[in-house]
Amino acid sequence: MQGLLEQRVVIVTGAGSGIGRAAAEVMAREGAIVIASDLRLASVEETAQRIVDAGGRALATCTDVSKLDQLDALHDLTFKEFGRLDGAFNNAGIPGDGLALADHTEAGFDALIAVNLKAVWYGMKRQIELMLPHGGGAIVNTASVGGIVGKPGLSVYCATKHAVIGLTKTAALEYGSRGVRVNAVCPGVVRTAMVDTVMAGQRGAEDEWSKLQPIGRMGTPEEIGEAVAWLLSPRASLIHGHALVADGGLTVA
Ligand SMILES: NC(=O)c1ccc[n+]([C@@H]2O[C@H](COP(=O)([O-])OP(=O)(O)OC[C@H]3O[C@@H](n4cnc5c(N)ncnc54)[C@H](O)[C@@H]3O)[C@@H](O)[C@H]2O)c1
């Protein structure tokens, strides 16, 4: 039986941990050739090794997405190795710092914008340039339920994720007729290192955060990876410009 992404060349950023690692593994299981990139080389090499050990194909590369020359290197490497790009999951991100809006520093603001927003724009720019001459491709950007609603203590984080949805919808309008399908995924509370960091030191946080989602538990990175693999696949051919919420019902409460 054919996988969802058979022979498709797909870039995943933030693939050293959490949602990015899980998505890379799901996609490889579905037949994709994964270019797994992350700021942390050892972590992303581990992701690639896990894929290879499971019988899949992956290449690990170190990329700080906040540096445009490193994003160039990632896309140039992909084209040099494989001659094309079929899919991309722009996922690398950093959390908010829990400060109220007036307490944010300029440095904190700039760091969130650089990783969570500017890198998504520049990644998409390079991906679209690579995809257009080959008849198109598919892109998924990681937004968040923080791209749909606000959350106290996460003003700048939420601003970046709202903006990612804005980039997604606009790119869908601009490039859909030329074969590039663009969507976003909006995870709710997913148990990853990022969430563990935010919960650290808050007594009862695990229970409280689980109850935020009507399903009564946090999501798993694999559950988001499944959604992303489908969105990137031809089986989602009519899904375009959409921000897919995967939050166990959090935002319908
Ligand atoms: N976990 C959640 O509940 C949740 C909810 C909504 C959205 N998200 C989003 O999901 C994405 C992945 O988060 P996660 O929960 O898997 O977190 P995570 O911390 O487990 O993984 C994030 C990965 O991104 C990498 N990264 C950070 N800065 C980078 C940079 N400058 N360049 C390259 N890589 C970098 C980290 O090294 C790490 O491997 C993020 O965009 C996050 O905002 C997460």
The ligand as an ORCA input file, in Angstrom:
! r2SCAN-3c Opt
* xyz 0 1
  N       3.390     22.194     22.536
  C       2.298     22.929     22.416
  O       1.360     22.838     23.234
  C       2.137     23.876     21.260
  C       0.902     24.471     21.078
  C       0.720     25.339     20.009
  C       1.756     25.577     19.136
  N       2.961     24.991     19.360
  C       4.018     25.284     18.388
  O       4.567     24.064     17.921
  C       5.890     24.289     17.451
  C       6.796     23.213     18.017
  O       6.790     23.318     19.420
  P       6.971     22.064     20.400
  O       5.861     22.137     21.381
  O       7.179     20.831     19.605
  O       8.283     22.533     21.168
  P       9.701     21.843     21.385
  O      10.416     22.800     22.262
  O       9.543     20.437     21.801
  O      10.325     21.862     19.925
  C      10.723     23.059     19.305
  C      11.964     22.767     18.485
  O      12.284     23.971     17.785
  C      13.697     24.132     17.875
  N      14.046     25.537     17.742
  C      13.872     26.539     18.631
  N      14.400     27.670     18.150
  C      14.925     27.381     16.932
  C      15.624     28.123     15.960
  N      15.925     29.414     16.136
  N      16.007     27.479     14.834
  C      15.729     26.173     14.641
  N      15.090     25.419     15.523
  C      14.700     26.008     16.675
  C      14.091     23.593     19.227
  O      15.465     23.253     19.284
  C      13.174     22.384     19.350
  O      13.766     21.200     18.861
  C       6.246     25.717     17.868
  O       6.097     26.579     16.761
  C       5.198     26.051     18.913
  O       4.946     27.430     19.027
  C       3.182     24.142     20.391
*
